[in-house]
Amino acid sequence: MKEQPIETTPTEVVNDTITNLFTYVNYFLVAGLVVLLTYMTIRDFKKKQREKKLAQEREAYNNQFDNEEEKEEL
């Protein structure tokens, strides 16, 4: 049995190439969005931790002066 060559027209080749190109661009954009979302999540988490630490330091600083004032009153 002899194999028959598959005939493709230039428009089919162009359409397949464009489809493949858009597919890979789509993959690239989705990967970029995942990276951006991960970065923003980590940044927000670190920011909240930093704010929490500053609030604790501020509270400790204020308590230090409150304790000194109580000692002076006695």
PDB file of N, H, CA, C and O in Angstrom:
ATOM      1  N   MET A   1       0.834  -1.176   0.000  1.00  0.00           N
ATOM      2  CA  MET A   1       0.000   0.000   0.000  1.00  0.00           C
ATOM      3  C   MET A   1       0.876   1.236   0.000  1.00  0.00           C
ATOM      4  O   MET A   1       1.816   1.371   0.783  1.00  0.00           O
ATOM      5  N   LYS A   2       0.541   2.103  -0.882  1.00  0.00           N
ATOM      6  H   LYS A   2      -0.223   1.993  -1.518  1.00  0.00           H
ATOM      7  CA  LYS A   2       1.318   3.318  -1.017  1.00  0.00           C
ATOM      8  C   LYS A   2       0.661   4.416  -0.189  1.00  0.00           C
ATOM      9  O   LYS A   2      -0.556   4.595  -0.241  1.00  0.00           O
ATOM     10  N   GLU A   3       1.488   5.167   0.594  1.00  0.00           N
ATOM     11  H   GLU A   3       2.476   5.022   0.636  1.00  0.00           H
ATOM     12  CA  GLU A   3       0.935   6.259   1.411  1.00  0.00           C
ATOM     13  C   GLU A   3       0.669   7.463   0.531  1.00  0.00           C
ATOM     14  O   GLU A   3       1.489   7.841  -0.305  1.00  0.00           O
ATOM     15  N   GLN A   4      -0.467   8.039   0.732  1.00  0.00           N
ATOM     16  H   GLN A   4      -1.133   7.732   1.411  1.00  0.00           H
ATOM     17  CA  GLN A   4      -0.797   9.233  -0.032  1.00  0.00           C
ATOM     18  C   GLN A   4      -0.392  10.464   0.775  1.00  0.00           C
ATOM     19  O   GLN A   4      -0.663  10.521   1.974  1.00  0.00           O
ATOM     20  N   PRO A   5       0.234  11.425   0.164  1.00  0.00           N
ATOM     21  CA  PRO A   5       0.624  12.635   0.892  1.00  0.00           C
ATOM     22  C   PRO A   5      -0.604  13.455   1.299  1.00  0.00           C
ATOM     23  O   PRO A   5      -1.591  13.543   0.570  1.00  0.00           O
ATOM     24  N   ILE A   6      -0.506  14.039   2.468  1.00  0.00           N
ATOM     25  H   ILE A   6       0.296  13.968   3.061  1.00  0.00           H
ATOM     26  CA  ILE A   6      -1.607  14.861   2.950  1.00  0.00           C
ATOM     27  C   ILE A   6      -1.471  16.241   2.329  1.00  0.00           C
ATOM     28  O   ILE A   6      -0.428  16.887   2.430  1.00  0.00           O
ATOM     29  N   GLU A   7      -2.517  16.666   1.702  1.00  0.00           N
ATOM     30  H   GLU A   7      -3.364  16.140   1.620  1.00  0.00           H
ATOM     31  CA  GLU A   7      -2.467  17.974   1.058  1.00  0.00           C
ATOM     32  C   GLU A   7      -2.974  19.032   2.041  1.00  0.00           C
ATOM     33  O   GLU A   7      -4.069  18.925   2.591  1.00  0.00           O
ATOM     34  N   THR A   8      -2.146  20.048   2.239  1.00  0.00           N
ATOM     35  H   THR A   8      -1.255  20.135   1.792  1.00  0.00           H
ATOM     36  CA  THR A   8      -2.571  21.165   3.083  1.00  0.00           C
ATOM     37  C   THR A   8      -2.438  22.439   2.277  1.00  0.00           C
ATOM     38  O   THR A   8      -1.498  22.636   1.507  1.00  0.00           O
ATOM     39  N   THR A   9      -3.400  23.274   2.486  1.00  0.00           N
ATOM     40  H   THR A   9      -4.164  23.114   3.111  1.00  0.00           H
ATOM     41  CA  THR A   9      -3.359  24.552   1.781  1.00  0.00           C
ATOM     42  C   THR A   9      -2.610  25.566   2.631  1.00  0.00           C
ATOM     43  O   THR A   9      -2.537  25.409   3.849  1.00  0.00           O
ATOM     44  N   PRO A  10      -2.057  26.590   2.021  1.00  0.00           N
ATOM     45  CA  PRO A  10      -1.343  27.610   2.798  1.00  0.00           C
ATOM     46  C   PRO A  10      -2.222  28.293   3.853  1.00  0.00           C
ATOM     47  O   PRO A  10      -1.714  28.690   4.901  1.00  0.00           O
ATOM     48  N   THR A  11      -3.506  28.436   3.604  1.00  0.00           N
ATOM     49  H   THR A  11      -3.919  28.114   2.753  1.00  0.00           H
ATOM     50  CA  THR A  11      -4.368  29.082   4.599  1.00  0.00           C
ATOM     51  C   THR A  11      -4.510  28.215   5.838  1.00  0.00           C
ATOM     52  O   THR A  11      -4.589  28.740   6.949  1.00  0.00           O
ATOM     53  N   GLU A  12      -4.543  26.898   5.670  1.00  0.00           N
ATOM     54  H   GLU A  12      -4.479  26.472   4.768  1.00  0.00           H
ATOM     55  CA  GLU A  12      -4.615  26.010   6.827  1.00  0.00           C
ATOM     56  C   GLU A  12      -3.339  26.109   7.662  1.00  0.00           C
ATOM     57  O   GLU A  12      -3.387  26.117   8.892  1.00  0.00           O
ATOM     58  N   VAL A  13      -2.212  26.183   6.981  1.00  0.00           N
ATOM     59  H   VAL A  13      -2.174  26.176   5.982  1.00  0.00           H
ATOM     60  CA  VAL A  13      -0.939  26.302   7.689  1.00  0.00           C
ATOM     61  C   VAL A  13      -0.896  27.614   8.461  1.00  0.00           C
ATOM     62  O   VAL A  13      -0.472  27.636   9.616  1.00  0.00           O
ATOM     63  N   VAL A  14      -1.322  28.692   7.847  1.00  0.00           N
ATOM     64  H   VAL A  14      -1.667  28.674   6.908  1.00  0.00           H
ATOM     65  CA  VAL A  14      -1.335  30.009   8.508  1.00  0.00           C
ATOM     66  C   VAL A  14      -2.293  29.983   9.691  1.00  0.00           C
ATOM     67  O   VAL A  14      -1.961  30.494  10.760  1.00  0.00           O
ATOM     68  N   ASN A  15      -3.469  29.400   9.521  1.00  0.00           N
ATOM     69  H   ASN A  15      -3.739  28.984   8.653  1.00  0.00           H
ATOM     70  CA  ASN A  15      -4.438  29.333  10.616  1.00  0.00           C
ATOM     71  C   ASN A  15      -3.898  28.515  11.785  1.00  0.00           C
ATOM     72  O   ASN A  15      -4.063  28.900  12.943  1.00  0.00           O
ATOM     73  N   ASP A  16      -3.257  27.394  11.490  1.00  0.00           N
ATOM     74  H   ASP A  16      -3.122  27.081  10.550  1.00  0.00           H
ATOM     75  CA  ASP A  16      -2.679  26.582  12.556  1.00  0.00           C
ATOM     76  C   ASP A  16      -1.560  27.333  13.266  1.00  0.00           C
ATOM     77  O   ASP A  16      -1.439  27.258  14.489  1.00  0.00           O
ATOM     78  N   THR A  17      -0.747  28.053  12.508  1.00  0.00           N
ATOM     79  H   THR A  17      -0.845  28.113  11.515  1.00  0.00           H
ATOM     80  CA  THR A  17       0.350  28.813  13.105  1.00  0.00           C
ATOM     81  C   THR A  17      -0.192  29.915  14.013  1.00  0.00           C
ATOM     82  O   THR A  17       0.317  30.119  15.114  1.00  0.00           O
ATOM     83  N   ILE A  18      -1.205  30.613  13.562  1.00  0.00           N
ATOM     84  H   ILE A  18      -1.619  30.448  12.667  1.00  0.00           H
ATOM     85  CA  ILE A  18      -1.808  31.682  14.368  1.00  0.00           C
ATOM     86  C   ILE A  18      -2.443  31.092  15.622  1.00  0.00           C
ATOM     87  O   ILE A  18      -2.318  31.659  16.707  1.00  0.00           O
ATOM     88  N   THR A  19      -3.119  29.966  15.480  1.00  0.00           N
ATOM     89  H   THR A  19      -3.221  29.505  14.598  1.00  0.00           H
ATOM     90  CA  THR A  19      -3.741  29.313  16.637  1.00  0.00           C
ATOM     91  C   THR A  19      -2.684  28.908  17.654  1.00  0.00           C
ATOM     92  O   THR A  19      -2.852  29.134  18.852  1.00  0.00           O
ATOM     93  N   ASN A  20      -1.602  28.312  17.182  1.00  0.00           N
ATOM     94  H   ASN A  20      -1.466  28.128  16.209  1.00  0.00           H
ATOM     95  CA  ASN A  20      -0.517  27.920  18.091  1.00  0.00           C
ATOM     96  C   ASN A  20       0.098  29.136  18.762  1.00  0.00           C
ATOM     97  O   ASN A  20       0.399  29.106  19.956  1.00  0.00           O
ATOM     98  N   LEU A  21       0.282  30.195  18.009  1.00  0.00           N
ATOM     99  H   LEU A  21       0.037  30.220  17.040  1.00  0.00           H
ATOM    100  CA  LEU A  21       0.866  31.417  18.563  1.00  0.00           C
ATOM    101  C   LEU A  21      -0.015  31.976  19.679  1.00  0.00           C
ATOM    102  O   LEU A  21       0.487  32.315  20.750  1.00  0.00           O
ATOM    103  N   PHE A  22      -1.319  32.073  19.439  1.00  0.00           N
ATOM    104  H   PHE A  22      -1.727  31.798  18.568  1.00  0.00           H
ATOM    105  CA  PHE A  22      -2.229  32.580  20.471  1.00  0.00           C
ATOM    106  C   PHE A  22      -2.280  31.650  21.683  1.00  0.00           C
ATOM    107  O   PHE A  22      -2.418  32.108  22.817  1.00  0.00           O
ATOM    108  N   THR A  23      -2.170  30.355  21.440  1.00  0.00           N
ATOM    109  H   THR A  23      -2.058  29.983  20.518  1.00  0.00           H
ATOM    110  CA  THR A  23      -2.163  29.403  22.554  1.00  0.00           C
ATOM    111  C   THR A  23      -0.970  29.649  23.455  1.00  0.00           C
ATOM    112  O   THR A  23      -1.118  29.691  24.677  1.00  0.00           O
ATOM    113  N   TYR A  24       0.219  29.812  22.871  1.00  0.00           N
ATOM    114  H   TYR A  24       0.340  29.777  21.879  1.00  0.00           H
ATOM    115  CA  TYR A  24       1.414  30.034  23.683  1.00  0.00           C
ATOM    116  C   TYR A  24       1.402  31.399  24.356  1.00  0.00           C
ATOM    117  O   TYR A  24       1.884  31.538  25.480  1.00  0.00           O
ATOM    118  N   VAL A  25       0.860  32.399  23.689  1.00  0.00           N
ATOM    119  H   VAL A  25       0.468  32.286  22.777  1.00  0.00           H
ATOM    120  CA  VAL A  25       0.726  33.721  24.319  1.00  0.00           C
ATOM    121  C   VAL A  25      -0.216  33.624  25.506  1.00  0.00           C
ATOM    122  O   VAL A  25       0.022  34.244  26.542  1.00  0.00           O
ATOM    123  N   ASN A  26      -1.280  32.851  25.361  1.00  0.00           N
ATOM    124  H   ASN A  26      -1.473  32.347  24.518  1.00  0.00           H
ATOM    125  CA  ASN A  26      -2.221  32.634  26.464  1.00  0.00           C
ATOM    126  C   ASN A  26      -1.520  31.978  27.648  1.00  0.00           C
ATOM    127  O   ASN A  26      -1.685  32.412  28.788  1.00  0.00           O
ATOM    128  N   TYR A  27      -0.738  30.938  27.382  1.00  0.00           N
ATOM    129  H   TYR A  27      -0.603  30.585  26.456  1.00  0.00           H
ATOM    130  CA  TYR A  27       0.009  30.274  28.458  1.00  0.00           C
ATOM    131  C   TYR A  27       0.935  31.257  29.165  1.00  0.00           C
ATOM    132  O   TYR A  27       1.025  31.266  30.392  1.00  0.00           O
ATOM    133  N   PHE A  28       1.620  32.084  28.382  1.00  0.00           N
ATOM    134  H   PHE A  28       1.546  32.077  27.385  1.00  0.00           H
ATOM    135  CA  PHE A  28       2.551  33.063  28.941  1.00  0.00           C
ATOM    136  C   PHE A  28       1.813  34.054  29.839  1.00  0.00           C
ATOM    137  O   PHE A  28       2.288  34.371  30.929  1.00  0.00           O
ATOM    138  N   LEU A  29       0.667  34.540  29.397  1.00  0.00           N
ATOM    139  H   LEU A  29       0.280  34.283  28.511  1.00  0.00           H
ATOM    140  CA  LEU A  29      -0.107  35.495  30.194  1.00  0.00           C
ATOM    141  C   LEU A  29      -0.621  34.863  31.482  1.00  0.00           C
ATOM    142  O   LEU A  29      -0.591  35.497  32.537  1.00  0.00           O
ATOM    143  N   VAL A  30      -1.083  33.645  31.408  1.00  0.00           N
ATOM    144  H   VAL A  30      -1.108  33.130  30.551  1.00  0.00           H
ATOM    145  CA  VAL A  30      -1.572  32.967  32.613  1.00  0.00           C
ATOM    146  C   VAL A  30      -0.428  32.764  33.598  1.00  0.00           C
ATOM    147  O   VAL A  30      -0.603  32.969  34.799  1.00  0.00           O
ATOM    148  N   ALA A  31       0.734  32.365  33.107  1.00  0.00           N
ATOM    149  H   ALA A  31       0.877  32.199  32.131  1.00  0.00           H
ATOM    150  CA  ALA A  31       1.894  32.192  33.990  1.00  0.00           C
ATOM    151  C   ALA A  31       2.284  33.523  34.627  1.00  0.00           C
ATOM    152  O   ALA A  31       2.618  33.570  35.811  1.00  0.00           O
ATOM    153  N   GLY A  32       2.242  34.602  33.851  1.00  0.00           N
ATOM    154  H   GLY A  32       1.971  34.564  32.889  1.00  0.00           H
ATOM    155  CA  GLY A  32       2.539  35.929  34.395  1.00  0.00           C
ATOM    156  C   GLY A  32       1.558  36.332  35.481  1.00  0.00           C
ATOM    157  O   GLY A  32       1.959  36.892  36.501  1.00  0.00           O
ATOM    158  N   LEU A  33       0.289  36.057  35.274  1.00  0.00           N
ATOM    159  H   LEU A  33      -0.036  35.602  34.445  1.00  0.00           H
ATOM    160  CA  LEU A  33      -0.715  36.385  36.279  1.00  0.00           C
ATOM    161  C   LEU A  33      -0.520  35.576  37.557  1.00  0.00           C
ATOM    162  O   LEU A  33      -0.709  36.098  38.656  1.00  0.00           O
ATOM    163  N   VAL A  34      -0.146  34.318  37.420  1.00  0.00           N
ATOM    164  H   VAL A  34       0.007  33.894  36.528  1.00  0.00           H
ATOM    165  CA  VAL A  34       0.105  33.487  38.597  1.00  0.00           C
ATOM    166  C   VAL A  34       1.291  34.040  39.384  1.00  0.00           C
ATOM    167  O   VAL A  34       1.239  34.121  40.611  1.00  0.00           O
ATOM    168  N   VAL A  35       2.356  34.419  38.683  1.00  0.00           N
ATOM    169  H   VAL A  35       2.398  34.353  37.686  1.00  0.00           H
ATOM    170  CA  VAL A  35       3.529  34.986  39.350  1.00  0.00           C
ATOM    171  C   VAL A  35       3.160  36.294  40.038  1.00  0.00           C
ATOM    172  O   VAL A  35       3.558  36.527  41.179  1.00  0.00           O
ATOM    173  N   LEU A  36       2.406  37.147  39.356  1.00  0.00           N
ATOM    174  H   LEU A  36       2.083  36.958  38.429  1.00  0.00           H
ATOM    175  CA  LEU A  36       2.004  38.433  39.937  1.00  0.00           C
ATOM    176  C   LEU A  36       1.124  38.237  41.166  1.00  0.00           C
ATOM    177  O   LEU A  36       1.309  38.918  42.175  1.00  0.00           O
ATOM    178  N   LEU A  37       0.187  37.331  41.092  1.00  0.00           N
ATOM    179  H   LEU A  37       0.036  36.777  40.273  1.00  0.00           H
ATOM    180  CA  LEU A  37      -0.693  37.061  42.230  1.00  0.00           C
ATOM    181  C   LEU A  37       0.095  36.527  43.417  1.00  0.00           C
ATOM    182  O   LEU A  37      -0.153  36.918  44.557  1.00  0.00           O
ATOM    183  N   THR A  38       1.041  35.638  43.152  1.00  0.00           N
ATOM    184  H   THR A  38       1.243  35.321  42.226  1.00  0.00           H
ATOM    185  CA  THR A  38       1.879  35.091  44.223  1.00  0.00           C
ATOM    186  C   THR A  38       2.706  36.200  44.863  1.00  0.00           C
ATOM    187  O   THR A  38       2.799  36.278  46.088  1.00  0.00           O
ATOM    188  N   TYR A  39       3.304  37.053  44.045  1.00  0.00           N
ATOM    189  H   TYR A  39       3.229  36.990  43.050  1.00  0.00           H
ATOM    190  CA  TYR A  39       4.117  38.164  44.558  1.00  0.00           C
ATOM    191  C   TYR A  39       3.275  39.097  45.432  1.00  0.00           C
ATOM    192  O   TYR A  39       3.705  39.493  46.515  1.00  0.00           O
ATOM    193  N   MET A  40       2.084  39.444  44.962  1.00  0.00           N
ATOM    194  H   MET A  40       1.735  39.122  44.082  1.00  0.00           H
ATOM    195  CA  MET A  40       1.234  40.366  45.714  1.00  0.00           C
ATOM    196  C   MET A  40       0.780  39.739  47.033  1.00  0.00           C
ATOM    197  O   MET A  40       0.699  40.428  48.050  1.00  0.00           O
ATOM    198  N   THR A  41       0.488  38.456  47.021  1.00  0.00           N
ATOM    199  H   THR A  41       0.554  37.896  46.195  1.00  0.00           H
ATOM    200  CA  THR A  41       0.071  37.774  48.244  1.00  0.00           C
ATOM    201  C   THR A  41       1.195  37.775  49.271  1.00  0.00           C
ATOM    202  O   THR A  41       0.970  38.076  50.443  1.00  0.00           O
ATOM    203  N   ILE A  42       2.402  37.438  48.832  1.00  0.00           N
ATOM    204  H   ILE A  42       2.585  37.194  47.880  1.00  0.00           H
ATOM    205  CA  ILE A  42       3.545  37.419  49.749  1.00  0.00           C
ATOM    206  C   ILE A  42       3.834  38.821  50.263  1.00  0.00           C
ATOM    207  O   ILE A  42       4.132  38.998  51.444  1.00  0.00           O
ATOM    208  N   ARG A  43       3.750  39.827  49.383  1.00  0.00           N
ATOM    209  H   ARG A  43       3.509  39.683  48.424  1.00  0.00           H
ATOM    210  CA  ARG A  43       4.006  41.216  49.789  1.00  0.00           C
ATOM    211  C   ARG A  43       2.996  41.677  50.838  1.00  0.00           C
ATOM    212  O   ARG A  43       3.372  42.313  51.823  1.00  0.00           O
ATOM    213  N   ASP A  44       1.726  41.362  50.634  1.00  0.00           N
ATOM    214  H   ASP A  44       1.421  40.845  49.834  1.00  0.00           H
ATOM    215  CA  ASP A  44       0.705  41.753  51.606  1.00  0.00           C
ATOM    216  C   ASP A  44       0.897  41.042  52.939  1.00  0.00           C
ATOM    217  O   ASP A  44       0.702  41.636  53.999  1.00  0.00           O
ATOM    218  N   PHE A  45       1.280  39.771  52.883  1.00  0.00           N
ATOM    219  H   PHE A  45       1.439  39.289  52.021  1.00  0.00           H
ATOM    220  CA  PHE A  45       1.512  39.017  54.118  1.00  0.00           C
ATOM    221  C   PHE A  45       2.665  39.633  54.907  1.00  0.00           C
ATOM    222  O   PHE A  45       2.571  39.798  56.123  1.00  0.00           O
ATOM    223  N   LYS A  46       3.752  39.972  54.215  1.00  0.00           N
ATOM    224  H   LYS A  46       3.828  39.838  53.227  1.00  0.00           H
ATOM    225  CA  LYS A  46       4.902  40.585  54.896  1.00  0.00           C
ATOM    226  C   LYS A  46       4.528  41.952  55.450  1.00  0.00           C
ATOM    227  O   LYS A  46       4.970  42.326  56.536  1.00  0.00           O
ATOM    228  N   LYS A  47       3.717  42.696  54.712  1.00  0.00           N
ATOM    229  H   LYS A  47       3.358  42.392  53.830  1.00  0.00           H
ATOM    230  CA  LYS A  47       3.302  44.027  55.162  1.00  0.00           C
ATOM    231  C   LYS A  47       2.473  43.913  56.446  1.00  0.00           C
ATOM    232  O   LYS A  47       2.663  44.694  57.377  1.00  0.00           O
ATOM    233  N   LYS A  48       1.568  42.954  56.495  1.00  0.00           N
ATOM    234  H   LYS A  48       1.414  42.319  55.738  1.00  0.00           H
ATOM    235  CA  LYS A  48       0.750  42.763  57.700  1.00  0.00           C
ATOM    236  C   LYS A  48       1.606  42.341  58.876  1.00  0.00           C
ATOM    237  O   LYS A  48       1.384  42.785  60.002  1.00  0.00           O
ATOM    238  N   GLN A  49       2.592  41.478  58.620  1.00  0.00           N
ATOM    239  H   GLN A  49       2.773  41.117  57.705  1.00  0.00           H
ATOM    240  CA  GLN A  49       3.487  41.072  59.708  1.00  0.00           C
ATOM    241  C   GLN A  49       4.266  42.273  60.234  1.00  0.00           C
ATOM    242  O   GLN A  49       4.427  42.431  61.444  1.00  0.00           O
ATOM    243  N   ARG A  50       4.748  43.113  59.330  1.00  0.00           N
ATOM    244  H   ARG A  50       4.618  42.984  58.346  1.00  0.00           H
ATOM    245  CA  ARG A  50       5.515  44.293  59.727  1.00  0.00           C
ATOM    246  C   ARG A  50       4.642  45.254  60.541  1.00  0.00           C
ATOM    247  O   ARG A  50       5.090  45.797  61.551  1.00  0.00           O
ATOM    248  N   GLU A  51       3.397  45.462  60.102  1.00  0.00           N
ATOM    249  H   GLU A  51       3.033  45.020  59.281  1.00  0.00           H
ATOM    250  CA  GLU A  51       2.489  46.340  60.839  1.00  0.00           C
ATOM    251  C   GLU A  51       2.190  45.777  62.230  1.00  0.00           C
ATOM    252  O   GLU A  51       2.116  46.524  63.205  1.00  0.00           O
ATOM    253  N   LYS A  52       2.022  44.471  62.312  1.00  0.00           N
ATOM    254  H   LYS A  52       2.082  43.864  61.520  1.00  0.00           H
ATOM    255  CA  LYS A  52       1.747  43.835  63.601  1.00  0.00           C
ATOM    256  C   LYS A  52       2.943  44.014  64.543  1.00  0.00           C
ATOM    257  O   LYS A  52       2.772  44.310  65.726  1.00  0.00           O
ATOM    258  N   LYS A  53       4.147  43.834  64.009  1.00  0.00           N
ATOM    259  H   LYS A  53       4.286  43.594  63.049  1.00  0.00           H
ATOM    260  CA  LYS A  53       5.355  43.990  64.817  1.00  0.00           C
ATOM    261  C   LYS A  53       5.503  45.432  65.292  1.00  0.00           C
ATOM    262  O   LYS A  53       5.866  45.672  66.444  1.00  0.00           O
ATOM    263  N   LEU A  54       5.224  46.393  64.413  1.00  0.00           N
ATOM    264  H   LEU A  54       4.930  46.198  63.477  1.00  0.00           H
ATOM    265  CA  LEU A  54       5.303  47.807  64.801  1.00  0.00           C
ATOM    266  C   LEU A  54       4.278  48.141  65.883  1.00  0.00           C
ATOM    267  O   LEU A  54       4.571  48.905  66.803  1.00  0.00           O
ATOM    268  N   ALA A  55       3.088  47.576  65.775  1.00  0.00           N
ATOM    269  H   ALA A  55       2.850  46.955  65.027  1.00  0.00           H
ATOM    270  CA  ALA A  55       2.059  47.817  66.782  1.00  0.00           C
ATOM    271  C   ALA A  55       2.493  47.255  68.130  1.00  0.00           C
ATOM    272  O   ALA A  55       2.263  47.881  69.165  1.00  0.00           O
ATOM    273  N   GLN A  56       3.115  46.087  68.125  1.00  0.00           N
ATOM    274  H   GLN A  56       3.302  45.579  67.284  1.00  0.00           H
ATOM    275  CA  GLN A  56       3.606  45.509  69.383  1.00  0.00           C
ATOM    276  C   GLN A  56       4.714  46.360  69.980  1.00  0.00           C
ATOM    277  O   GLN A  56       4.745  46.579  71.190  1.00  0.00           O
ATOM    278  N   GLU A  57       5.627  46.843  69.138  1.00  0.00           N
ATOM    279  H   GLU A  57       5.602  46.664  68.155  1.00  0.00           H
ATOM    280  CA  GLU A  57       6.709  47.691  69.627  1.00  0.00           C
ATOM    281  C   GLU A  57       6.160  49.010  70.180  1.00  0.00           C
ATOM    282  O   GLU A  57       6.625  49.506  71.206  1.00  0.00           O
ATOM    283  N   ARG A  58       5.180  49.563  69.494  1.00  0.00           N
ATOM    284  H   ARG A  58       4.803  49.160  68.660  1.00  0.00           H
ATOM    285  CA  ARG A  58       4.563  50.806  69.942  1.00  0.00           C
ATOM    286  C   ARG A  58       3.880  50.609  71.298  1.00  0.00           C
ATOM    287  O   ARG A  58       3.985  51.451  72.190  1.00  0.00           O
ATOM    288  N   GLU A  59       3.185  49.488  71.434  1.00  0.00           N
ATOM    289  H   GLU A  59       3.099  48.804  70.710  1.00  0.00           H
ATOM    290  CA  GLU A  59       2.502  49.178  72.690  1.00  0.00           C
ATOM    291  C   GLU A  59       3.511  49.009  73.822  1.00  0.00           C
ATOM    292  O   GLU A  59       3.297  49.511  74.926  1.00  0.00           O
ATOM    293  N   ALA A  60       4.610  48.302  73.550  1.00  0.00           N
ATOM    294  H   ALA A  60       4.783  47.895  72.653  1.00  0.00           H
ATOM    295  CA  ALA A  60       5.640  48.112  74.568  1.00  0.00           C
ATOM    296  C   ALA A  60       6.279  49.447  74.951  1.00  0.00           C
ATOM    297  O   ALA A  60       6.567  49.687  76.124  1.00  0.00           O
ATOM    298  N   TYR A  61       6.494  50.297  73.981  1.00  0.00           N
ATOM    299  H   TYR A  61       6.260  50.102  73.029  1.00  0.00           H
ATOM    300  CA  TYR A  61       7.088  51.614  74.235  1.00  0.00           C
ATOM    301  C   TYR A  61       6.158  52.465  75.102  1.00  0.00           C
ATOM    302  O   TYR A  61       6.600  53.115  76.049  1.00  0.00           O
ATOM    303  N   ASN A  62       4.873  52.451  74.766  1.00  0.00           N
ATOM    304  H   ASN A  62       4.514  51.923  73.996  1.00  0.00           H
ATOM    305  CA  ASN A  62       3.904  53.223  75.550  1.00  0.00           C
ATOM    306  C   ASN A  62       3.761  52.663  76.964  1.00  0.00           C
ATOM    307  O   ASN A  62       3.635  53.425  77.923  1.00  0.00           O
ATOM    308  N   ASN A  63       3.780  51.348  77.094  1.00  0.00           N
ATOM    309  H   ASN A  63       3.883  50.730  76.315  1.00  0.00           H
ATOM    310  CA  ASN A  63       3.686  50.726  78.415  1.00  0.00           C
ATOM    311  C   ASN A  63       4.891  51.064  79.273  1.00  0.00           C
ATOM    312  O   ASN A  63       4.771  51.190  80.492  1.00  0.00           O
ATOM    313  N   GLN A  64       6.036  51.209  78.655  1.00  0.00           N
ATOM    314  H   GLN A  64       6.133  51.106  77.665  1.00  0.00           H
ATOM    315  CA  GLN A  64       7.252  51.545  79.393  1.00  0.00           C
ATOM    316  C   GLN A  64       7.079  52.895  80.094  1.00  0.00           C
ATOM    317  O   GLN A  64       7.423  53.032  81.268  1.00  0.00           O
ATOM    318  N   PHE A  65       6.556  53.878  79.390  1.00  0.00           N
ATOM    319  H   PHE A  65       6.277  53.768  78.436  1.00  0.00           H
ATOM    320  CA  PHE A  65       6.354  55.196  79.984  1.00  0.00           C
ATOM    321  C   PHE A  65       5.225  55.192  80.998  1.00  0.00           C
ATOM    322  O   PHE A  65       5.292  55.914  81.992  1.00  0.00           O
ATOM    323  N   ASP A  66       4.195  54.398  80.770  1.00  0.00           N
ATOM    324  H   ASP A  66       4.141  53.812  79.962  1.00  0.00           H
ATOM    325  CA  ASP A  66       3.103  54.283  81.750  1.00  0.00           C
ATOM    326  C   ASP A  66       3.615  53.715  83.052  1.00  0.00           C
ATOM    327  O   ASP A  66       3.233  54.167  84.132  1.00  0.00           O
ATOM    328  N   ASN A  67       4.496  52.706  82.947  1.00  0.00           N
ATOM    329  H   ASN A  67       4.806  52.339  82.070  1.00  0.00           H
ATOM    330  CA  ASN A  67       5.059  52.097  84.155  1.00  0.00           C
ATOM    331  C   ASN A  67       5.945  53.092  84.910  1.00  0.00           C
ATOM    332  O   ASN A  67       5.940  53.108  86.141  1.00  0.00           O
ATOM    333  N   GLU A  68       6.699  53.914  84.193  1.00  0.00           N
ATOM    334  H   GLU A  68       6.703  53.900  83.193  1.00  0.00           H
ATOM    335  CA  GLU A  68       7.559  54.905  84.841  1.00  0.00           C
ATOM    336  C   GLU A  68       6.718  55.964  85.557  1.00  0.00           C
ATOM    337  O   GLU A  68       7.083  56.403  86.647  1.00  0.00           O
ATOM    338  N   GLU A  69       5.597  56.379  84.960  1.00  0.00           N
ATOM    339  H   GLU A  69       5.301  56.022  84.074  1.00  0.00           H
ATOM    340  CA  GLU A  69       4.732  57.363  85.574  1.00  0.00           C
ATOM    341  C   GLU A  69       4.099  56.813  86.856  1.00  0.00           C
ATOM    342  O   GLU A  69       3.962  57.537  87.842  1.00  0.00           O
ATOM    343  N   GLU A  70       3.713  55.532  86.841  1.00  0.00           N
ATOM    344  H   GLU A  70       3.824  54.944  86.040  1.00  0.00           H
ATOM    345  CA  GLU A  70       3.130  54.908  88.026  1.00  0.00           C
ATOM    346  C   GLU A  70       4.145  54.857  89.161  1.00  0.00           C
ATOM    347  O   GLU A  70       3.784  55.070  90.319  1.00  0.00           O
ATOM    348  N   LYS A  71       5.405  54.579  88.850  1.00  0.00           N
ATOM    349  H   LYS A  71       5.698  54.406  87.910  1.00  0.00           H
ATOM    350  CA  LYS A  71       6.450  54.522  89.861  1.00  0.00           C
ATOM    351  C   LYS A  71       6.682  55.904  90.475  1.00  0.00           C
ATOM    352  O   LYS A  71       6.913  56.020  91.679  1.00  0.00           O
ATOM    353  N   GLU A  72       6.622  56.949  89.649  1.00  0.00           N
ATOM    354  H   GLU A  72       6.434  56.855  88.671  1.00  0.00           H
ATOM    355  CA  GLU A  72       6.828  58.305  90.150  1.00  0.00           C
ATOM    356  C   GLU A  72       5.683  58.722  91.058  1.00  0.00           C
ATOM    357  O   GLU A  72       5.905  59.451  92.025  1.00  0.00           O
ATOM    358  N   GLU A  73       4.481  58.285  90.775  1.00  0.00           N
ATOM    359  H   GLU A  73       4.302  57.692  89.990  1.00  0.00           H
ATOM    360  CA  GLU A  73       3.313  58.653  91.597  1.00  0.00           C
ATOM    361  C   GLU A  73       3.394  58.003  92.980  1.00  0.00           C
ATOM    362  O   GLU A  73       2.887  58.562  93.953  1.00  0.00           O
ATOM    363  N   LEU A  74       4.012  56.858  93.076  1.00  0.00           N
ATOM    364  H   LEU A  74       4.424  56.404  92.285  1.00  0.00           H
ATOM    365  CA  LEU A  74       4.110  56.167  94.361  1.00  0.00           C
ATOM    366  C   LEU A  74       5.182  56.835  95.149  1.00  0.00           C
ATOM    367  O   LEU A  74       5.459  56.433  96.279  1.00  0.00           O
TER     368      LEU A  74
END
